[in-house]
């Protein structure tokens, strides 16, 4: 998240110094509530993915092939 905000600020600085008029990039802002929600969703998805991976690691390949 910090890298994303930093990148937006860098783009904003470059556009301001070039004299362009793109209001979306000239005034970058990040809604804190949305950022925190996104972080929680990503952590939750990673947790579920890790759980599925650990479960799959317990099954031998031959058992997995028979189950199909």
N, C-alpha and C positions, 0 to 999 in steps of 0.2 A: 504494500500500500504506500509506503514511504517512497519507494522508487517510482511508482506511478505519479505521485504528486510532484516529485522532483522533475520527472520528465515533462509533465505539463508546464511547470514553471520555466523549464529550459526552452520549450517550444514557444511559450509566451514571450520570453525575453528576446528570442531570435526574431519573432514576428514583429515585435515592437521596434526593434532596431532596424528591421528592413522596411518599416513603414506600411505594412499591410493592414487591412481593415477587416479582420475576421473576428467578430465579437466573441464567438464561442471559445477560441483559443486565447484571446487577449485577456480574458478574465476567468481563468480556470478556478473551479471550486469543486470540492468534494463534500457531499453530504455525509456527515459523520454517522448517522443512523444507518444509512445504506451501506457504508463501508463496513461497519461492525456486523451487520446482518450477512453480508457477503462472506466475511471471514468465518463466521459461525457455520454457514452453509458449506463452505469449502472444507472446514475441519471435519464436519459431520460426514461429508461424502468420502473424505480420505479415511476416516475411521471405519465406515462401512466397507470400503474397498479393502482395507487391511484385514478386516474380519473375514471377508469372503476369501481372501488370498490364503490366510492361515487355515481356514477350513478346507480349502482345495488342496493345500499342501499335505494334509493328513491322509488323503485318498491316493492310493497307488494308481499309476496310469492304466494298469489292466482293469482295475475296478471301474475307473472312469469310462473306459471304452465299453465295458459290459453294460453299464447303466444306460448307454445311448441305445 
